[in-house]
């Protein structure tokens, strides 16, 4: 097998920018992602082994029944390499395990959007942890200031929407105002927020002429994946109240503070006739490596494949003595087609390339590219194979 070295102009490093679109619907206390409903398997009620609205990190344990077959899981044996899981602290690793013990984790690992209703001191540490991030965005809008005439985020009621980075990549896109939050009652839109100014302000844009239309109801932290909703005005006319707080004695009017109730907020609340939809785009960068593998004229036209030679009764005989090693010449198989049924076409060395191997500097095979069908290589033919590898 011939080895050829990549030239200076044969390797290219590129970065691809993608914009994954995401859509979440919340209805009946459940989250639905990209309009996908729950998929039942042959051995379990949920084929992906994750709830609806979640995304599996490794897509393992698909259609496996935990009670019957068990679930696969990661494990490490404690040895001299001192390798451990990130979730196990150094003190616990040293004191709780001896050499030879098995450290195990669990699959599947999954994530979904979630909601936190923050009032008083409950959950306020999550808001305090975002103080520095909000300060970095304050150059875009005074709404990001932790304490201002628009409110003090250390005390005001906040509806915090958390979006894991597995859905958007590097950041949530602020281009084209990709963030859209819609609030429905009985299929009728009672409120919609959009980042129309592309500065992180979530402004109510619909329905036209509704209460709060044109007002800022929250802010978006693009890089961190958080939406902070503070709009407290009543989105329904007629003084309608609903049991958003799971307390029949304290019904509340519909507002942006209750957007997403049932969005993995541990309440499991299903408010009748209420549906929420959240749309946004992400920004994801993928590092790619492009390699050009050349097969020039008059090269790579010999093969070690046994079918490359015509075998006969004497094709593999050889003679040897102390001074000579002589192998009987072997005739290369002629694969040139002829328009006539009996004579063969004029002989030409032809090979068919099926795979391109990629080796490191120590000649270790690190990758193989396979073509969909063998590529014919003649003596007068130049070929270039374009190999592309995502480094993510």
N, C-alpha and C positions, 0 to 999 in steps of 0.2 A: 504494500500500500504506500503510494508516494505521499510525502509530507511537503507542503508548501507553506511558506511563511507569509502572513499578511503584510502588505506594504503600508507605507505611511498614509496613502490615500485610500486604503481599503477599510478603515474602521472609522465610524462616525458616532459621536455621542450627541443625543438629542433629548429634548424635554417636550413631552406632549401635554398640552393643557386640555383637560376635559371638563365638562359642565354637567355632572349627573343631575337629572331632575328627580325630585322626590314628591310624593303625595301621600298624606296621611289622612285617614278618616276616622273619627271617633263616634261610635254610636252604640247605645245599649251597654255602656261600660266596657267596650272592647275597642282595640285599635286595629285598623286595617291598613296595610301598606301596599301602595301601588294597585289598589282595587283587587287585591288577592284575598280570597276567602280561605277559611281553614281547609286544609287538605287531609283527608283521612287516608291512612295506609292500610296494608293488609294485616299488620301486626300491632298497630297502635293507632289511637284516635287522631294523632297529629303526626303525619309522615316526617316532617322536618324535625320533630321532637322539640319544637319551640312553639310558644303561643302565637296567635295571629298578631301581626304588626311588629314582630321581632325579626331581626336578621342574625343568622348564625355566622359566627366568625370562621369556623373551619368546615362547616357543613358535614359534621360527623354524626354517627348514631342515627342516620336516616332510616326511618321505618324499622326501628328496633324496639322490642318490647322489654322494658327493664326487668319486669318480673320473670319473664320466661328465658330470655337469652342474656340479660344483663347489658350494660352499656360499656363501651370502651372508654378508657380514661388514660391520661398521661401518668407516668411513674418514673422515678429515678431511685437507684440504689445508692445509699450513702457510701462513698469510698474515698480514696485518697485524693481524687480530683476536687473534692469539696463542692461539687455541683449541686445546686438546689433550685427550688422554685422561688420566683420573686416574691411570692406571697408569704414565704416562710422567713422570719427574721433570723439574723445571724445568731442571736442569743438562743432562740428556740432550736435552731439547727444544731448548735453545739451541746445544749443541755438536754433536749428532749429525744434525741436520736443517737443511736450508736452505730458504728460501722457495720454495714450489712442490712440495716433497716431499709424498708421501702417507703419512699415518700411519694404520695399520690395526689393527683388533682381530680378534676371532674370535667366532663363534657356533657352536653354542648355548652359553649360560651356564646351568649347572645346579648343583643342590646336593642333598645327601642326608645322612642321619645317618652318623656315623663313630665309630670306637672307637680308643682309644689305651691300650695296656697299658704302664703306667709303672712301671719298676723301676730302682732305682739312680738314676743321673743322667740316663738316657735319657728325653728328653721332659719332664724335671722343670720346665723353664722354663714350660711351659703351666700347671702347678699353681701355680707362684710368681706367675704373672700374675693368678691368680684370688684371691690372698690378700686383697686389699682387698674384693673382692666377698663372700668368705666372712665377713669380719669384720663386714660390714654386716648379715648374716643371723644373727649370733651371739646376738642378743637373743631369737630364737625358740627356739634349742636350743644347748646347749654342744657338740653334734656339729659345729657349723660352725667352732669355734675351730681355728686352724691348728695349734696345738700344745696338747694337753691330755692328760688321763688316758685319753682315747679314742683317742689316737694322734697321731703327729707327721707331718703331711702333707708335710713336707720330706724324709722318709725312707721312709715306709711305701709298700707296693705299692698302686697305685690303678688301677682300671679306669675310664677317663674316656670317657663317652658324650657326643658333641657333636651338638646339634640346631640346624640353621640356622634363623634367624628367619622364613624364607619359609614355614615350615610352621606356626608358631604365632602370628605377628604381633607384638604388643607384649610378651607374656610367656606363659610356660606357666601354665595355670590351677591354682591350689591349692585351688579350691573343689571340694567333693565328692570330694576325693582322686582327682583325675583320672589321676594317674600310676599305671601298672600295668606291671610287668615280670614276664614269665612265662618259665620255663625248663623245656623239655620234653626228655625222653629217650624215644625210641621211642613218641612220642605220649602219654606219661605225665608229668603235671606233677610235677616234683621240687622246685620252689620258685617262690614268687610274692612280689614286693615291691609294697607300696602305701604311699601317703602318707596313712595313716589318720588321723593327728593334724592334718593340714593345716599342718604347721610345717616341712616340708621333709625330715623324717626318713623314709627309705625302710625300712619295717619288714617283715620276712618274716611273711606272714599265712597261707601255705599251703605244702604241705599241712598239715592240722591235725596237731599233735603231731610234726612233722618236726624234724630237727636244726636249730637256729637259729631255730625258730619264736618270734616275738615279739621277736627281736633286730634292732637297727638295722644294716643292711648298706650304708648309703650316705646321701648327701644330695643334694638337688636345688637348683640355682640357677635359680629361676624366670625372672628377668629376662634372664639371660645365656644360658640354654638349655644348661646342662651338668648331667650326672648323674655324681657321683663315687661309685663303688662300692668298698667296702673289705672287705666280708664275705668271710672266708677259710675258713669252715668247710665241711666236706665235705657236699654236698647228696645224695650217693648212699650208700646203705648197702652194706656188703660189701667196702669197700676198692677199689672200681673206679677205675681211672685211665685217662686218655685223652691223646692226643697233641695237647694244646692249644697247645704251644709249638713245634710242627713239629720237635721233636727226639725221635726214637724212643728215645733213651737216657734221656729225662727226662719220662716221662708224669706227668700231674698229676691229682689228684682234681677233680671238678666243683665249682666254687664261683662266687660272684658276681664274682670276679676275672676269670673267663673268660666272663662273660655277653656275648653278641654277637660271638663270634669269627666272622670273615668279614664283619663289618659295615663294609665299605670301610676295613679296617684295613691294607691293602696286603699282607696275608699271603695272601689268597685261600684261606685254610684252609677246608676242608669237613670238619667232624667228622661221621662217620657217625651217623645216628639222632638228631642234636641239632637242635633247633628253638628259636628265641627269638621272643618276641612282645613288642612294646612299644606301649602305648596311652597317650595323653595328650590333653588338650584345650588349646587356645590361648585367648588373650584378644587380640582385635583390635578396634581402634577405627576406624570409618570416618566421616569428616566428610561430611555431606550438606547440599546446598542445595536447599530447596524454594521454588518460585516459583509464584504464582497469577496467571495471565493471564486477565483478565476481558473478556468481550464483552457489554456491557450492552444493554438494550432500545434499539431504534431506532439502534443503531450497527453498523458493519461489515456493512451490508446493500447495499453496492454493490461491484461487482467490475470489474476491468480485463480479465478473461478474455474473449477474443473471442466465446465462446459465450454470454456474458451478454446480448447484444443480438440482436434479430432483424434480419438483413441483408436488404436489398432492393436493387433497382437504383438507388434514390436515397438509400439510407440513409447513405452517406458523402460526399454532395455538399456543397460549401461555397462561399460567395461571399465575396469580400473586396475592399476598396478601401482608400484611404488612411485612412478613418475607421472602417470596419466590418469585422468578421470574423464571418460568420454561417454556422453549420454546420446542415445539415438535421437536425432532431430524429430520434433513433434510438429505436426502440421496444424496450423491455426484454423479453426473452424471458419468457413466462409459463409457469412450471413447476408451477402449482397444478393438482392433479388435479380432474377433474370426474366425478361418477357417471354422466354421460351420454356417449355416444360422440362426438357432434358438437360441442356447445358447449364452450368452454374454461371452466375455473373462474374465479371472481372473482379479478382480478389482485392479487397481493401480492408485494412485493419479498422474494426469498428468495436467500440465498447458501449455499454449502457450504464450510465451513472444513476444509482438508486439512493445513495446516502452521501452526506458530507459530514465528516467528523470534525469536531473542534477540540484542539489539544492545548494544554497549558505549556509553559516553558520547559517543563520536565517531561514532556511527551505523555502526559496522563490525559486520557480521554475525559473531557468534562461535558460534552454535549454532542448530540447527533441530530442533524436535520435530514428528514426523509421527504423525498419528492412524491407527488401523488401518483406518478407513473414514470417508469425508467426514461431517462433522457438520452437520446442517441448522440454519440460523440464520434465524429469522423476526424481524419487527419487534417483536413482543411477547415475545420470548424472551431470558432472561438465561443466559449460559453462562460457566463458569469452568473453565479448563484448569489442571490441577495438574502442574507440571513438576518432576521430581526429578533431581538431578545428584549423583553421588558425586565428591567432591573428592580422591580417592586414586588 
